[in-house]
């Protein structure tokens, strides 16, 4: 665990971006009081995840948790998520506070990765949440909005997740649409096709830099962010930098990064019946569809769901 967060050192030339809820007069104490822990356990026994909006303070437990609920609800309101997803996300964080014996202000980056899970399956297993992917993104958005963790150190360890969805919740859908189109403009003129990997890299850069402003994506920031990425993502960062240079945000394009060696991809066949996984890999190897890798991802995702809920089904023909 960590001590109460202190304000970061501001760059002398430009004030860093702050979310609408980051500067609230919140109590950042990392400790969890006994009455707070007891209140969380009572709410959990009442199935708080399916209860009324946590913003209501008409219960003694809500009053005991005021200093935790207020910033969480403020972040959920900014994230503009479904009411149920917001309630469940708050429950997940409060439940984790009771489990850890510390408020979310006191979690270090490693603990946030444990809470969010290195993939949606890990998140589901830890929190037993049925709508894991939806709630997981809201929990991540709360952490970013309240500046609870170092974004590159945490978000880069979460596997495949909905970066555009998270960016929309943190920075706003309209702002992200405008940023995406601005970067895509010069790339389209040069003949680039704006595919999903490039879009993901754009939102990854903004999230890791914790700012929606293209002017904040300096050459130094982009070079640092692309270093730990896969070779394909490094290529996308090169394209982004080229567009930013054409738009006047950078003085010059980034040089090509040297290929990264030793990069290991996540094994998507984990949790899939061997027969199903073998069929998917054989289909992927023989298919001529351009979208076969995306289809492979969803077929394996289907296989994991079947293995969990209908383990007797191990082949497509069944």
Secondary structure as a PSIPRED ss2 file (coil, helix, strand):
# PSIPRED VFORMAT (PSIPRED V4.0)

   1 X C   1.000  0.000  0.000
   2 X C   1.000  0.000  0.000
   3 X C   1.000  0.000  0.000
   4 X C   1.000  0.000  0.000
   5 X C   1.000  0.000  0.000
   6 X C   1.000  0.000  0.000
   7 X C   1.000  0.000  0.000
   8 X C   1.000  0.000  0.000
   9 X C   1.000  0.000  0.000
  10 X C   1.000  0.000  0.000
  11 X C   1.000  0.000  0.000
  12 X C   1.000  0.000  0.000
  13 X C   1.000  0.000  0.000
  14 X C   1.000  0.000  0.000
  15 X C   1.000  0.000  0.000
  16 X C   1.000  0.000  0.000
  17 X C   1.000  0.000  0.000
  18 X C   1.000  0.000  0.000
  19 X C   1.000  0.000  0.000
  20 X C   1.000  0.000  0.000
  21 X C   1.000  0.000  0.000
  22 X C   1.000  0.000  0.000
  23 X C   1.000  0.000  0.000
  24 X C   1.000  0.000  0.000
  25 X C   1.000  0.000  0.000
  26 X C   1.000  0.000  0.000
  27 X C   1.000  0.000  0.000
  28 X C   1.000  0.000  0.000
  29 X C   1.000  0.000  0.000
  30 X C   1.000  0.000  0.000
  31 X E   0.000  0.000  1.000
  32 X C   1.000  0.000  0.000
  33 X C   1.000  0.000  0.000
  34 X H   0.000  1.000  0.000
  35 X H   0.000  1.000  0.000
  36 X H   0.000  1.000  0.000
  37 X H   0.000  1.000  0.000
  38 X H   0.000  1.000  0.000
  39 X H   0.000  1.000  0.000
  40 X H   0.000  1.000  0.000
  41 X H   0.000  1.000  0.000
  42 X H   0.000  1.000  0.000
  43 X H   0.000  1.000  0.000
  44 X H   0.000  1.000  0.000
  45 X H   0.000  1.000  0.000
  46 X C   1.000  0.000  0.000
  47 X C   1.000  0.000  0.000
  48 X H   0.000  1.000  0.000
  49 X H   0.000  1.000  0.000
  50 X H   0.000  1.000  0.000
  51 X C   1.000  0.000  0.000
  52 X C   1.000  0.000  0.000
  53 X C   1.000  0.000  0.000
  54 X C   1.000  0.000  0.000
  55 X C   1.000  0.000  0.000
  56 X C   1.000  0.000  0.000
  57 X C   1.000  0.000  0.000
  58 X C   1.000  0.000  0.000
  59 X C   1.000  0.000  0.000
  60 X H   0.000  1.000  0.000
  61 X H   0.000  1.000  0.000
  62 X H   0.000  1.000  0.000
  63 X H   0.000  1.000  0.000
  64 X H   0.000  1.000  0.000
  65 X C   1.000  0.000  0.000
  66 X H   0.000  1.000  0.000
  67 X H   0.000  1.000  0.000
  68 X H   0.000  1.000  0.000
  69 X H   0.000  1.000  0.000
  70 X H   0.000  1.000  0.000
  71 X H   0.000  1.000  0.000
  72 X H   0.000  1.000  0.000
  73 X H   0.000  1.000  0.000
  74 X H   0.000  1.000  0.000
  75 X H   0.000  1.000  0.000
  76 X H   0.000  1.000  0.000
  77 X H   0.000  1.000  0.000
  78 X H   0.000  1.000  0.000
  79 X H   0.000  1.000  0.000
  80 X C   1.000  0.000  0.000
  81 X C   1.000  0.000  0.000
  82 X C   1.000  0.000  0.000
  83 X H   0.000  1.000  0.000
  84 X H   0.000  1.000  0.000
  85 X H   0.000  1.000  0.000
  86 X H   0.000  1.000  0.000
  87 X H   0.000  1.000  0.000
  88 X H   0.000  1.000  0.000
  89 X H   0.000  1.000  0.000
  90 X H   0.000  1.000  0.000
  91 X H   0.000  1.000  0.000
  92 X H   0.000  1.000  0.000
  93 X H   0.000  1.000  0.000
  94 X H   0.000  1.000  0.000
  95 X H   0.000  1.000  0.000
  96 X H   0.000  1.000  0.000
  97 X H   0.000  1.000  0.000
  98 X H   0.000  1.000  0.000
  99 X H   0.000  1.000  0.000
 100 X H   0.000  1.000  0.000
 101 X C   1.000  0.000  0.000
 102 X E   0.000  0.000  1.000
 103 X C   1.000  0.000  0.000
 104 X H   0.000  1.000  0.000
 105 X H   0.000  1.000  0.000
 106 X H   0.000  1.000  0.000
 107 X C   1.000  0.000  0.000
 108 X C   1.000  0.000  0.000
 109 X H   0.000  1.000  0.000
 110 X H   0.000  1.000  0.000
 111 X H   0.000  1.000  0.000
 112 X H   0.000  1.000  0.000
 113 X H   0.000  1.000  0.000
 114 X H   0.000  1.000  0.000
 115 X H   0.000  1.000  0.000
 116 X H   0.000  1.000  0.000
 117 X C   1.000  0.000  0.000
 118 X C   1.000  0.000  0.000
 119 X C   1.000  0.000  0.000
 120 X H   0.000  1.000  0.000
 121 X H   0.000  1.000  0.000
 122 X H   0.000  1.000  0.000
 123 X H   0.000  1.000  0.000
 124 X H   0.000  1.000  0.000
 125 X H   0.000  1.000  0.000
 126 X H   0.000  1.000  0.000
 127 X H   0.000  1.000  0.000
 128 X C   1.000  0.000  0.000
 129 X C   1.000  0.000  0.000
 130 X C   1.000  0.000  0.000
 131 X C   1.000  0.000  0.000
 132 X H   0.000  1.000  0.000
 133 X H   0.000  1.000  0.000
 134 X H   0.000  1.000  0.000
 135 X H   0.000  1.000  0.000
 136 X H   0.000  1.000  0.000
 137 X H   0.000  1.000  0.000
 138 X H   0.000  1.000  0.000
 139 X H   0.000  1.000  0.000
 140 X H   0.000  1.000  0.000
 141 X H   0.000  1.000  0.000
 142 X H   0.000  1.000  0.000
 143 X H   0.000  1.000  0.000
 144 X H   0.000  1.000  0.000
 145 X H   0.000  1.000  0.000
 146 X C   1.000  0.000  0.000
 147 X C   1.000  0.000  0.000
 148 X C   1.000  0.000  0.000
 149 X C   1.000  0.000  0.000
 150 X C   1.000  0.000  0.000
 151 X H   0.000  1.000  0.000
 152 X H   0.000  1.000  0.000
 153 X H   0.000  1.000  0.000
 154 X H   0.000  1.000  0.000
 155 X H   0.000  1.000  0.000
 156 X C   1.000  0.000  0.000
 157 X C   1.000  0.000  0.000
 158 X C   1.000  0.000  0.000
 159 X C   1.000  0.000  0.000
 160 X C   1.000  0.000  0.000
 161 X C   1.000  0.000  0.000
 162 X C   1.000  0.000  0.000
 163 X H   0.000  1.000  0.000
 164 X H   0.000  1.000  0.000
 165 X H   0.000  1.000  0.000
 166 X H   0.000  1.000  0.000
 167 X H   0.000  1.000  0.000
 168 X H   0.000  1.000  0.000
 169 X H   0.000  1.000  0.000
 170 X H   0.000  1.000  0.000
 171 X H   0.000  1.000  0.000
 172 X C   1.000  0.000  0.000
 173 X H   0.000  1.000  0.000
 174 X H   0.000  1.000  0.000
 175 X H   0.000  1.000  0.000
 176 X H   0.000  1.000  0.000
 177 X H   0.000  1.000  0.000
 178 X H   0.000  1.000  0.000
 179 X H   0.000  1.000  0.000
 180 X H   0.000  1.000  0.000
 181 X H   0.000  1.000  0.000
 182 X H   0.000  1.000  0.000
 183 X H   0.000  1.000  0.000
 184 X H   0.000  1.000  0.000
 185 X H   0.000  1.000  0.000
 186 X H   0.000  1.000  0.000
 187 X H   0.000  1.000  0.000
 188 X H   0.000  1.000  0.000
 189 X H   0.000  1.000  0.000
 190 X C   1.000  0.000  0.000
 191 X C   1.000  0.000  0.000
 192 X C   1.000  0.000  0.000
 193 X C   1.000  0.000  0.000
 194 X C   1.000  0.000  0.000
 195 X C   1.000  0.000  0.000
 196 X H   0.000  1.000  0.000
 197 X H   0.000  1.000  0.000
 198 X H   0.000  1.000  0.000
 199 X H   0.000  1.000  0.000
 200 X H   0.000  1.000  0.000
 201 X H   0.000  1.000  0.000
 202 X H   0.000  1.000  0.000
 203 X H   0.000  1.000  0.000
 204 X H   0.000  1.000  0.000
 205 X H   0.000  1.000  0.000
 206 X H   0.000  1.000  0.000
 207 X H   0.000  1.000  0.000
 208 X H   0.000  1.000  0.000
 209 X H   0.000  1.000  0.000
 210 X C   1.000  0.000  0.000
 211 X C   1.000  0.000  0.000
 212 X C   1.000  0.000  0.000
 213 X C   1.000  0.000  0.000
 214 X H   0.000  1.000  0.000
 215 X H   0.000  1.000  0.000
 216 X H   0.000  1.000  0.000
 217 X C   1.000  0.000  0.000
 218 X C   1.000  0.000  0.000
 219 X H   0.000  1.000  0.000
 220 X H   0.000  1.000  0.000
 221 X H   0.000  1.000  0.000
 222 X H   0.000  1.000  0.000
 223 X H   0.000  1.000  0.000
 224 X H   0.000  1.000  0.000
 225 X H   0.000  1.000  0.000
 226 X H   0.000  1.000  0.000
 227 X H   0.000  1.000  0.000
 228 X C   1.000  0.000  0.000
 229 X C   1.000  0.000  0.000
 230 X C   1.000  0.000  0.000
 231 X H   0.000  1.000  0.000
 232 X H   0.000  1.000  0.000
 233 X H   0.000  1.000  0.000
 234 X H   0.000  1.000  0.000
 235 X H   0.000  1.000  0.000
 236 X H   0.000  1.000  0.000
 237 X H   0.000  1.000  0.000
 238 X H   0.000  1.000  0.000
 239 X H   0.000  1.000  0.000
 240 X H   0.000  1.000  0.000
 241 X H   0.000  1.000  0.000
 242 X H   0.000  1.000  0.000
 243 X H   0.000  1.000  0.000
 244 X H   0.000  1.000  0.000
 245 X H   0.000  1.000  0.000
 246 X H   0.000  1.000  0.000
 247 X C   1.000  0.000  0.000
 248 X C   1.000  0.000  0.000
 249 X C   1.000  0.000  0.000
 250 X C   1.000  0.000  0.000
 251 X C   1.000  0.000  0.000
 252 X C   1.000  0.000  0.000
 253 X C   1.000  0.000  0.000
 254 X C   1.000  0.000  0.000
 255 X C   1.000  0.000  0.000
 256 X C   1.000  0.000  0.000
 257 X C   1.000  0.000  0.000
 258 X C   1.000  0.000  0.000
 259 X C   1.000  0.000  0.000
 260 X C   1.000  0.000  0.000
 261 X C   1.000  0.000  0.000
 262 X C   1.000  0.000  0.000
 263 X C   1.000  0.000  0.000
 264 X C   1.000  0.000  0.000
 265 X C   1.000  0.000  0.000
 266 X C   1.000  0.000  0.000
 267 X C   1.000  0.000  0.000
 268 X C   1.000  0.000  0.000
 269 X C   1.000  0.000  0.000
 270 X C   1.000  0.000  0.000
 271 X C   1.000  0.000  0.000
 272 X C   1.000  0.000  0.000
 273 X C   1.000  0.000  0.000
 274 X H   0.000  1.000  0.000
 275 X H   0.000  1.000  0.000
 276 X H   0.000  1.000  0.000
 277 X H   0.000  1.000  0.000
 278 X H   0.000  1.000  0.000
 279 X H   0.000  1.000  0.000
 280 X H   0.000  1.000  0.000
 281 X H   0.000  1.000  0.000
 282 X H   0.000  1.000  0.000
 283 X H   0.000  1.000  0.000
 284 X H   0.000  1.000  0.000
 285 X H   0.000  1.000  0.000
 286 X H   0.000  1.000  0.000
 287 X C   1.000  0.000  0.000
 288 X C   1.000  0.000  0.000
 289 X C   1.000  0.000  0.000
 290 X C   1.000  0.000  0.000
 291 X C   1.000  0.000  0.000
 292 X H   0.000  1.000  0.000
 293 X H   0.000  1.000  0.000
 294 X H   0.000  1.000  0.000
 295 X H   0.000  1.000  0.000
 296 X H   0.000  1.000  0.000
 297 X H   0.000  1.000  0.000
 298 X H   0.000  1.000  0.000
 299 X H   0.000  1.000  0.000
 300 X H   0.000  1.000  0.000
 301 X H   0.000  1.000  0.000
 302 X H   0.000  1.000  0.000
 303 X H   0.000  1.000  0.000
 304 X H   0.000  1.000  0.000
 305 X H   0.000  1.000  0.000
 306 X H   0.000  1.000  0.000
 307 X H   0.000  1.000  0.000
 308 X H   0.000  1.000  0.000
 309 X H   0.000  1.000  0.000
 310 X C   1.000  0.000  0.000
 311 X C   1.000  0.000  0.000
 312 X C   1.000  0.000  0.000
 313 X C   1.000  0.000  0.000
 314 X C   1.000  0.000  0.000
 315 X C   1.000  0.000  0.000
 316 X C   1.000  0.000  0.000
 317 X C   1.000  0.000  0.000
 318 X C   1.000  0.000  0.000
